[in-house]
Amino acid sequence: MSATAAYSTWREPARDLPVIGHPDVLVVGAGSAGIAAALASSRRGAQTWLVERLSHVGGLAGFGLINLLLSLDDGDGRQVVAGICQEFVDALDALGAARHPSRSDWGSEDPGAVEQWRKWGLIWGAPPESVRYSVAFEPESFINVAYDLLEAHGVQLRLHTGCAATHTTDGRIEAVVVESKAGRQVIMPTLVIDTTGDGDVFTYAGATAEAVAIHPHQWFRMGGVTGLDGDEPMAGGIFFRTTDPGRVLVPWGGPGFAPSRINPVDPVELTRAEVECRRGVMAEVARLREQAPGFGEAWLDDITKQLGITESRRLVGDYVLEKNDGDRRFADSVARTGHWTRRGVVYDIPYRCLTTPAVSNLLTAGRCISTSRYVHQATKEIPAAMATGEAAGAAAVAALDVGAQVHAVDVEALRLDLAAAGAMVGGEPVPGM
Ligand SMILES: Cc1cc2nc3c(=O)[nH]c(=O)nc-3n(C[C@H](O)[C@H](O)[C@H](O)COP(=O)(O)OP(=O)(O)OC[C@H]3O[C@@H](n4cnc5c(N)ncnc54)[C@H](O)[C@@H]3O)c2cc1C
């Protein structure tokens, strides 16, 4: 028996950690929600830091290869998400790095138009289907747009830096411990926004959360596919056109494909999933080459660099948005979203879904906000994640003026501020907008 076998815990010696910054607002996690949160905060004049554990921003929307914005509309032709998400669409359009139906087609049930956009992965749900305001985009460009905007608006970005712990006093996060090649360091922000997707920060800070085991996905792209431009439906597998000629996006994974459900915050299960999913991807690549028309000479372009985790920890916050809240108008709504598979359903997202009773200076945005599992299907989507990110960034700055108490924010003023910046906040119409 090894001499260390008797140990099941190890007492880490106490030591002083270097404090590397005191930003007004610290955003943890630079996926689509974190990018929007940092931009919204910095644009309002707050000294804003954005930390990200990986080597790039974008999260699932970037090299997670979830390169479809589903959806910015309600399924019946009305736009319900705008603001920073729309700004990204405009920037991607200018680069030729996005494809989406024109406004005049949103809500159309014309079968030809529906079939055309189905090939881009923009049509989901039960008949009668309509053309949605959804967007296929190119991930490198999404990341480039993000870097340009973050730099232009003065966000201090630190990549390769993961949040490892928080220290909380009297229900307020005082210190955020980060880990990188520089070791363990501390950031002491006034306000914190958790956009980790997994709710790491609110978990470390002691907030209540829910989580379920899920089947992972591992999307990938193939190049050199021929015959994509014709009118025939794509055959031989499930794949979508992309903005690059001859390149397709394959949405591999989920029940029936990925080997088993995993706990998405357990590194052992994540490791197993990475290895097993990769084997599944390679088998699907071989099958497509053999069986799918146009794939004979195709090659594997890339596999997602972030395992596809549809849901992880969800905050149980000051309000939990439920299925029955579809189409309910909330006075404290700060964002809204449609549903990518259901037409005519619009959720207002109350400010209270971003806050927790456990911590006074913490906001949450993106896929880990406080909703039921059912509603999470809608609020997890990238446009909704960007909308809640934008709301959290603006709210954090508003909280700076009220003693860093997120529960003391004047939500009506916040709604006005967001609407003036171009966001769609839901609730009753905002005066003057
Ligand atoms: C298989 C699949 C298919 C999907 N399909 C679509 C679709 O077609 N259209 C659509 O709109 N949405 C889709 N979604 C949902 C959508 O992609 C995500 O829910 C959305 O991108 C979440 O954004 P986020 O910023 O909240 O989280 P993420 O994109 O996960 O970003 C979180 C970021 O935080 C970082 N991070 C995590 N922990 C830490 C830490 N401790 N310290 C520092 N950084 C940390 C991560 O590295 C990551 O960059 C899909 C999701 C999956 C998994």
The ligand as an ORCA input file, in Angstrom:
! r2SCAN-3c Opt
* xyz 0 1
  C     -25.462     20.825    -28.833
  C     -25.994     22.214    -28.676
  C     -26.771     22.762    -29.674
  C     -27.225     24.062    -29.565
  N     -27.873     24.635    -30.601
  C     -28.111     25.961    -30.592
  C     -28.513     26.644    -31.766
  O     -28.637     26.035    -32.825
  N     -28.736     27.987    -31.688
  C     -28.587     28.685    -30.534
  O     -28.829     29.893    -30.528
  N     -28.172     28.052    -29.389
  C     -27.914     26.725    -29.414
  N     -27.444     26.098    -28.307
  C     -27.349     26.834    -27.044
  C     -26.195     27.822    -27.013
  O     -25.127     27.426    -27.844
  C     -25.625     28.019    -25.613
  O     -26.553     27.808    -24.614
  C     -25.079     29.436    -25.520
  O     -24.041     29.582    -26.482
  C     -24.601     29.674    -24.116
  O     -23.846     30.858    -24.046
  P     -23.180     31.226    -22.651
  O     -22.346     32.422    -22.905
  O     -24.220     31.274    -21.592
  O     -22.284     29.958    -22.291
  P     -20.966     29.369    -23.046
  O     -21.042     29.616    -24.499
  O     -20.820     27.981    -22.558
  O     -19.820     30.278    -22.454
  C     -19.324     30.114    -21.145
  C     -17.880     30.562    -21.170
  O     -17.396     30.576    -19.831
  C     -16.120     29.946    -19.807
  N     -15.939     29.408    -18.449
  C     -16.582     28.372    -17.887
  N     -16.182     28.192    -16.638
  C     -15.269     29.153    -16.371
  C     -14.510     29.495    -15.230
  N     -14.621     28.812    -14.074
  N     -13.656     30.538    -15.314
  C     -13.531     31.257    -16.485
  N     -14.211     30.952    -17.607
  C     -15.109     29.931    -17.545
  C     -16.205     28.886    -20.875
  O     -14.917     28.469    -21.301
  C     -16.991     29.603    -21.957
  O     -16.171     30.337    -22.827
  C     -26.967     24.803    -28.383
  C     -26.195     24.236    -27.372
  C     -25.684     22.971    -27.529
  C     -24.776     22.416    -26.475
*
